[in-house]
Amino acid sequence: MSEPYPPVTEHLDDPESAVEEGRRKMDWALQHMPILSELREEFAESQPFAGEVVGMAMHVEAKTANLVELLALGGAEVAITGCNPLSTHNDVSAALDANDAITSYAVHDVDDEGYYAAIEAVIDHEPTVTVDDGMDMVAAIHEDHPELIDSIVGGCEETTTGVHRLRAMDADGALDYPVFAVNDTPMKRLFDNVHGTGEASLATIAMTTNLSFAGKDVVVAGYGYCGQGVAKKAAGQNANVIVTEVEPRKALEAHMEGYDVMPMREAAEVGDVFITTTGNRDVITREHFELMNDGVLLANAGHFDVEINLEQLDAMAADRYEARDGVEAYELDDGRRLNVLAEGRLVNLAAPIALGHPVEVMDQSFGVQAVCVRELVENGETYDAGVHDVPDRLDREVAEIKLAADGVEYDALSDEQREYMGSWQHGT
C-alpha cells in the first residue's frame, strides 16, 4: 500500500512564512468580497454545514481560499486540492491547511502522478458534498470510488468545461448524484465568464509579455461567453479583433458585433495574438502553425491544455527555449518563432504572474457556490441524480447582496404589474 499523499505544508521548506503570506493575500481579497463577507456572518451563526465533509478540486488562490474558509466557518470539514497543476499558490494553500477544519493538498507545479494522488487524498476524506472546477473529482469518484456515491448529497461545478463534461456524463446515464451547473447561472456566466475571463486573460498576457494589444490583430477562438469577454476587452484596448467559430449563430453574432469572422486557417495568416476560449481540443494545429507569422503569441483561456496542439508544434520545432518567464519560444526550421504562454494552460491562472479573475467577479461566483452547497445540504433529497440549473431564487439572493453592498437601488414590480405579467388574459 502506498504512503498517503501529504498536505501542502509537508512540501514546503518554510511553511510558517508561507502561512503568513497566504493569510495576507486572503485578507486583502476578503476586503473586496462583500458577498462572502455577509455569508460568513450568516454561516458562522447558523452552522448549515455541521457534520458535512466538502471535497474540492479548485484553483487554490486567495479568492478561492475565502470560499473554502467560509464553508469551514459554516461547520464543514473541508479537503481541497488544485484543479490545474500551475494555478495553485503554495502560500495560500498553506494558509488553508493551517486551519484545523481544512486540509489542503494543493501544491504548485506537481506532475500528473502528484495531481491525481492529491485528488485521491481529498476523496479519502469521504466527502458528502463535492465542489469541482473541471469535473475531475466527480469523475474520479464515479470511476474509482462508487461506494461513496450513496453518502454524497450533491455537488457544484464551477466552469464551462466541467459542465460540458457533466452533461455528457448525464446523457450517458453515468452521473449518479445531483450536481448544480454553477457555470450556467446568470450571476456566474454574465460576469465571471465575460468580465473575469476577458480582463484577467488580457491583463496576464500583457504583464507576461510586456507587449501592447493596440493595433494588433487578436484572434479569439470561440464566441461563447468567455470569447465574448476576451473580444470585448481586446477591442477596448484598440486591437483589431478576429473571431473564429464553428457554430453559425455565434459566428453571426460576432459578425453583427462588428468583429471580423473567418476560419482559423485564414486567421492564422494574419493574427498577432491567438487566444483560445472554446473548451475543445485541437483548435490550433499544425496546419495553422505552418501559416503563422514570426513572433506570434499563443495563449489559452479555456480550462484544459488541449486547445493548442503543442505536441504537433514541438514536432515542428528546431529549437525550444524560454523567451521570458511564462513564455516558451518554439523556433521553426525557417527561423519563425511561435511563442506559447503558460505551457498552453489556462493563461490567467497558470502564467508565473497570474492572479486569476478580479476579486469582485469571483465574489459573485463563489457566493453562488456557497448558497448552492447550502441548498444541497438542506434540500439535497429533492434533487434527482443529474445536472441541475441553479435555482433562480439562489442566484437572485446573491445579486441582491451584491447590489446592497454597492449601494445600488432598483425598482420592484407592483402587484398590478406582477399580475399582468402572469396572466394570458390581458390583451391589447
C-alpha positions in Angstrom: 0.0 0.0 0.0 1.4 3.4 -1.0 2.0 6.1 1.5 -0.8 8.7 2.0 -0.3 11.9 -0.1 0.9 14.6 2.3 -0.8 18.0 2.7 0.9 21.1 1.3 2.9 22.0 4.4 5.0 18.9 4.1 6.1 20.0 0.6 7.4 23.4 1.8 10.7 24.5 3.2 9.3 27.3 5.3 5.6 26.6 6.0 5.2 29.3 8.7 6.3 32.1 6.4 4.1 30.7 3.7 1.1 30.6 6.0 1.7 34.3 6.9 1.9 35.4 3.3 -1.1 33.3 2.2 -3.2 34.8 5.0 -2.2 38.3 3.9 -3.4 37.6 0.4 -6.7 36.1 1.7 -7.3 39.1 3.9 -6.7 41.6 1.1 -9.2 39.7 -1.2 -11.8 39.5 1.5 -11.8 43.3 1.9 -13.3 43.3 -1.6 -15.7 40.4 -1.3 -18.9 41.8 0.3 -21.0 38.7 -0.7 -18.7 36.2 1.0 -18.3 38.6 4.0 -22.1 38.7 4.5 -22.4 34.9 4.1 -19.6 34.4 6.6 -21.6 36.1 9.3 -24.7 34.1 8.4 -23.0 30.7 8.1 -20.9 31.2 11.3 -24.1 31.7 13.2 -26.4 29.1 11.6 -23.7 26.4 11.0 -25.5 24.9 8.0 -22.7 22.5 7.2 -22.2 20.9 10.6 -21.3 17.3 10.1 -20.7 17.6 6.4 -17.4 16.9 4.6 -16.8 19.1 1.5 -14.3 17.8 -1.1 -13.0 20.4 -3.5 -10.8 20.5 -6.6 -10.4 24.2 -7.5 -7.8 26.8 -8.4 -6.2 27.3 -5.0 -5.5 31.0 -4.7 -6.7 33.8 -2.4 -10.2 34.2 -3.7 -11.0 30.5 -3.7 -9.5 30.3 -0.2 -12.1 32.6 1.1 -14.8 30.3 -0.2 -13.1 27.4 1.4 -12.8 29.2 4.8 -16.5 30.2 4.5 -17.6 26.6 4.2 -15.4 25.7 7.2 -16.8 28.6 9.2 -20.2 27.1 8.5 -19.3 23.9 10.2 -17.9 21.8 7.4 -14.7 19.7 7.3 -13.1 20.7 4.0 -10.4 18.9 2.0 -9.1 20.6 -1.1 -6.6 20.2 -3.9 -5.9 22.0 -7.2 -7.7 21.6 -10.5 -4.7 22.8 -12.5 -1.0 22.0 -11.8 0.1 25.6 -12.3 -2.7 27.6 -10.7 -2.0 26.8 -7.0 -0.4 29.5 -4.8 1.5 27.4 -2.3 1.3 30.2 0.4 -2.4 30.3 0.1 -2.7 26.6 0.2 -0.5 26.5 3.4 -2.7 29.2 5.0 -5.8 27.0 4.4 -4.0 23.9 5.7 -3.3 25.8 9.0 -7.0 25.9 9.7 -7.9 22.9 11.8 -11.1 22.4 9.8 -9.3 22.4 6.4 -6.8 20.1 4.8 -5.1 21.3 1.6 -3.2 19.0 -0.7 -2.8 21.6 -3.4 0.9 22.1 -4.5 2.1 24.2 -7.3 3.6 22.6 -10.4 3.0 18.9 -9.5 3.4 16.2 -12.1 0.5 14.1 -13.3 1.0 11.5 -10.6 1.0 14.0 -7.8 -2.0 15.8 -9.3 -4.2 12.7 -9.2 -2.7 11.5 -6.0 -3.9 14.7 -4.3 -7.4 14.2 -5.7 -7.4 10.7 -4.2 -6.3 12.2 -0.9 -9.3 14.5 -0.9 -11.6 11.6 -1.7 -10.1 9.6 1.2 -11.9 12.1 3.5 -15.2 10.7 2.1 -16.9 13.9 1.1 -20.6 14.3 1.4 -20.5 17.4 -1.0 -18.2 18.0 -3.9 -17.2 21.3 -5.4 -15.3 21.0 -8.7 -13.7 23.2 -11.4 -13.4 20.9 -14.4 -15.1 17.8 -13.1 -12.0 15.7 -12.3 -13.2 14.9 -8.8 -16.7 13.8 -9.9 -15.1 11.6 -12.5 -12.6 10.1 -10.0 -15.4 9.3 -7.5 -17.6 7.6 -10.2 -14.8 5.7 -11.7 -12.8 4.6 -8.7 -15.0 5.1 -5.6 -18.6 4.4 -6.4 -19.1 3.1 -2.9 -19.1 6.8 -1.7 -21.9 7.9 -4.0 -24.8 7.0 -1.7 -23.4 9.2 1.0 -22.9 12.3 -1.3 -25.8 14.7 -1.2 -24.6 16.5 -4.3 -22.0 18.7 -6.0 -21.3 22.0 -7.7 -19.4 22.6 -10.9 -17.7 26.0 -11.5 -16.6 26.1 -15.1 -17.8 25.7 -18.7 -15.6 22.7 -19.4 -16.8 20.9 -16.3 -20.4 21.4 -17.1 -19.9 20.2 -20.7 -18.3 17.0 -19.3 -21.1 16.6 -16.7 -23.9 17.0 -19.3 -22.2 14.3 -21.5 -21.9 12.1 -18.4 -25.6 12.7 -17.6 -26.7 12.0 -21.1 -24.9 8.6 -20.9 -26.8 7.9 -17.6 -23.5 7.7 -15.8 -23.9 10.7 -13.3 -25.2 9.2 -10.1 -25.7 12.2 -7.8 -27.1 15.7 -8.4 -24.7 18.5 -9.5 -25.5 22.2 -9.9 -24.2 23.7 -13.1 -23.0 26.9 -11.3 -21.2 28.0 -14.5 -24.5 28.3 -16.3 -26.3 30.6 -13.9 -26.5 34.4 -14.7 -24.6 35.6 -11.7 -21.6 33.5 -12.8 -21.8 33.4 -16.6 -22.6 37.1 -17.2 -19.8 38.3 -15.0 -17.2 35.7 -14.3 -17.1 34.3 -17.9 -17.4 37.7 -19.7 -15.6 40.2 -17.5 -13.5 37.9 -15.5 -12.0 35.9 -18.4 -11.7 38.9 -20.6 -10.0 41.2 -18.1 -7.8 38.5 -16.5 -6.6 36.9 -19.7 -5.6 40.1 -21.4 -4.0 41.6 -18.2 -1.9 38.4 -17.7 -0.8 38.3 -21.4 0.2 41.9 -21.3 2.1 41.6 -18.0 3.8 38.4 -19.0 5.0 39.7 -22.4 5.2 43.5 -21.7 3.5 44.0 -25.1 0.5 46.1 -26.1 -2.7 45.0 -27.8 -3.2 48.3 -29.6 -3.0 47.9 -33.3 -2.5 44.2 -33.2 -4.7 41.5 -34.8 -6.1 39.5 -31.9 -7.7 36.2 -32.9 -10.3 34.9 -30.4 -11.2 31.3 -30.9 -14.8 30.7 -29.8 -17.5 33.3 -29.2 -19.2 31.9 -26.2 -19.4 34.0 -23.0 -15.7 33.7 -22.4 -14.8 34.6 -26.0 -17.2 37.5 -25.9 -15.4 38.9 -22.9 -12.0 38.5 -24.4 -13.1 40.1 -27.7 -14.8 43.0 -26.0 -11.8 43.7 -23.7 -9.3 43.4 -26.6 -11.3 45.8 -28.7 -11.4 48.2 -25.8 -7.6 48.1 -25.9 -7.6 49.1 -29.5 -6.9 45.7 -31.0 -8.4 44.6 -34.3 -10.4 41.5 -33.2 -10.9 38.4 -35.4 -13.3 35.7 -34.2 -13.2 32.1 -35.3 -16.3 29.9 -34.6 -17.8 26.5 -35.5 -21.4 27.5 -34.5 -23.2 29.6 -37.2 -25.3 31.7 -34.9 -22.3 32.5 -32.7 -20.3 33.4 -35.8 -23.2 35.7 -37.0 -23.4 37.3 -33.5 -19.7 38.1 -33.7 -20.1 39.5 -37.2 -23.1 41.7 -36.1 -21.0 42.9 -33.1 -18.5 44.3 -35.7 -15.7 41.8 -35.5 -14.0 40.1 -38.4 -15.1 36.4 -38.6 -13.1 33.9 -40.6 -11.9 30.3 -40.4 -8.8 29.7 -38.2 -6.8 28.8 -41.4 -7.3 32.3 -42.7 -6.8 33.9 -39.3 -3.5 32.1 -38.8 -2.0 34.1 -41.7 -2.8 37.5 -40.1 -3.0 37.1 -36.4 -0.5 38.6 -33.9 -2.1 37.2 -30.8 -4.2 34.0 -30.6 -6.4 33.3 -27.5 -8.5 30.1 -27.4 -11.7 30.0 -25.4 -13.6 27.0 -26.8 -13.1 24.2 -24.2 -12.4 21.9 -27.1 -9.3 20.2 -28.4 -7.1 20.9 -31.5 -8.4 24.4 -32.1 -4.9 25.5 -33.3 -2.9 22.7 -35.0 0.0 22.1 -37.4 -1.9 23.5 -40.4 -2.2 26.8 -38.6 1.3 26.8 -37.2 2.7 26.5 -40.7 1.0 29.7 -41.7 1.7 31.9 -38.7 4.0 34.9 -38.7 7.2 35.2 -36.7 6.7 36.3 -33.1 3.0 35.5 -32.6 1.7 34.9 -29.1 -0.4 31.7 -28.4 -2.5 31.7 -25.3 -5.3 29.5 -24.0 -8.2 30.9 -21.9 -10.0 27.5 -21.8 -9.8 25.1 -19.0 -7.5 22.3 -20.2 -4.3 22.5 -22.2 -5.6 20.8 -25.3 -6.8 23.7 -27.4 -3.3 24.4 -28.8 -1.8 21.2 -30.1 1.7 21.5 -28.5 2.7 18.0 -29.5 2.5 19.0 -33.1 4.2 22.3 -32.5 7.0 20.6 -30.7 7.5 18.1 -33.5 7.8 21.0 -35.9 10.3 23.0 -33.8 14.0 23.0 -34.5 14.6 24.6 -31.1 12.7 25.5 -27.9 13.7 28.0 -25.3 12.3 30.2 -22.5 12.0 33.6 -24.0 10.6 35.2 -20.8 9.1 33.8 -17.6 6.0 32.1 -18.7 6.8 32.3 -22.4 8.3 29.4 -24.4 9.5 30.1 -27.9 9.2 27.3 -30.5 11.7 28.2 -33.3 10.9 26.5 -36.6 13.3 25.5 -39.3 12.7 28.7 -41.3 13.5 30.8 -38.2 9.9 31.8 -37.3 9.3 31.9 -33.5 5.9 30.9 -32.2 5.6 31.9 -28.5 3.4 29.8 -26.2 2.3 31.3 -22.9 1.8 29.3 -19.7 2.5 26.0 -21.4 -0.8 26.2 -23.2 -2.7 26.0 -19.8 -5.3 28.5 -18.6 -3.3 31.7 -19.1 -4.9 33.9 -16.4 -4.1 31.3 -13.7 -1.1 29.3 -14.9 1.3 32.1 -16.0 4.0 32.8 -13.4 2.5 36.2 -12.5 -1.1 35.2 -13.0 -3.7 36.1 -10.3 -6.9 34.8 -11.9 -10.1 36.7 -12.2 -10.6 40.0 -10.4 -11.7 39.7 -6.8 -15.1 41.3 -7.2 -16.0 39.0 -10.0 -15.1 35.9 -8.1 -17.0 37.1 -5.0 -20.1 36.7 -7.1 -19.2 33.2 -8.5 -18.2 31.9 -5.1 -21.3 33.4 -3.5 -23.3 31.3 -5.8 -21.2 28.2 -5.0 -21.7 28.8 -1.2 -25.5 29.1 -1.4 -25.6 26.1 -3.7 -23.7 24.0 -1.2 -26.2 25.2 1.5 -29.1 24.2 -0.8 -27.7 20.7 -1.3 -27.2 20.2 2.4 -30.7 21.5 3.3 -32.7 20.1 0.3 -30.5 17.6 -1.5 -33.0 14.8 -1.3 -35.4 16.8 -3.6 -32.9 16.7 -6.5 -32.5 13.6 -8.6 -29.1 12.4 -9.9 -28.0 14.5 -12.9 -27.1 18.1 -13.8 -29.4 20.8 -12.4 -29.7 24.5 -13.1 -29.1 26.7 -10.1 -32.5 27.7 -8.6 -33.3 31.2 -9.6 -34.0 32.3 -6.1 -30.4 31.5 -5.1 -29.0 33.4 -8.0 -31.2 36.4 -7.1 -30.1 36.2 -3.5 -26.5 36.7 -4.4 -27.4 39.5 -6.8 -29.3 41.3 -4.0 -26.4 41.0 -1.6 -24.1 42.5 -4.2 -26.4 45.4 -5.1 -26.9 46.2 -1.4 -23.2 46.2 -0.8 -22.6 48.6 -3.7 -25.4 50.9 -2.6 -27.4 50.3 -5.8 -31.2 50.6 -5.6 -33.6 49.2 -8.2 -37.3 49.1 -8.9 -39.7 46.3 -7.9 -42.9 45.2 -9.7 -46.1 46.4 -8.4 -48.8 43.9 -7.6 -50.7 45.0 -10.7 -47.6 44.6 -12.9 -46.9 41.2 -11.4 -50.5 40.1 -12.1 -50.4 41.5 -15.6 -47.2 39.6 -16.5 -48.6 36.4 -15.1 -51.8 36.4 -17.0 -52.6 35.3 -20.5 -56.0 37.0 -20.5 -54.8 40.6 -20.8 -54.9 41.8 -24.4 -54.2 45.0 -26.2 
